[in-house]
């Protein structure tokens, strides 16, 4: 293992860290089987130290590929000392695998780009790679290669790959008027974490009861891979998207792509206890945090009401869950129907990828 204060060059880090962390990967890779009998097997992975990874495919299947860059040291919680380099590596994988899950695909691998500053020690570099490795193991999508090298600061990007039977990839367009709008789990915890830790003061109750789960929303996020595969397998989901830009942005994205509207019912929104506690402490309304730019990596999906029982049975058998929060409408616009029956635009601030936006 690297010496704590060592500063090796790129070839040395490949030899001392990468080859150790990913040793035996190709040999230990279990084949990925699909419901139609197709399979994907890793022939050459990161342990081969070749120019590219190689997958062997048999049977008909679609390849789903997505890339995402994350902020690395520009995460606010990292700047406050609440996240480690290991956490950043873990987050990188979860963020990318979540996009594959949202397509209803089974993850098969991740390619990562890790660019590091010259003053990063071998030990810190290793922590980044260990976070990547462990997140890949937790999500069933090994890091099969990519690129490492120097840069002005830590830069993290990745590409996740998945497979699904032909015609079973789930797009964000396709929602139809009358469809139910469903959510895999309540949102807002990641947003509440940001609100709490930047408040500059401490709540004894939150520290005792919720600090761990608030930090875990950033340090150990979980992409909904099992849920995504179940949705893809069902063949009845009309649209799907993850909530990585917040629930509001996700609902608006599905509605725009599908040429429809969406009405969310306030009484159907489940609010995590962490969100309620933080909002009371910082003096904010709950719904803007639940709906806003909270990065929770849940899945929003739509389906015809008559399909709900079959999908719920599939989820229940796998120990998974979801709940309906609204309905797709023919009229454009994404609205919140309050308990009073009045309707208004969704509260909260949707994430926008623009320089002037606050950093995550």
Buried (B, 14 or more C-beta within 10 A) or exposed (E): EBEEEEBBEEEEBBEBBBBEBBEEBBEEBEEBBBEEEBBBBBEBBBBBEEEEBBBEBEBEBBBBEBEBBBBBBEBBBBEEEBBBBBBBBBBBBBBBBBBBBBBBBBBBBBBBBBBBEEEBBBBBBBBBBBBBBBBBEBBBBBBBBBEBEEBEEBBBBBBBBBBBBEEBBBBBBBBBEBBBBBBBBBBBBBBBBBBBBEBEEEBEEBEEBBBEBBBBBBBBBBBBBBBBBBBBBBEBBBBBBBBBBBBBBBBBBBBBBBEBBBBBBBEBBEBBEBBBBBBEBBEBEBBBBBBBBBBBBBBBBBBBEEBBEEBBEBBEEEEBEBBBBBBBBEEEBBBBBEEEEEEEEBBBBBBEEEEEEEEB
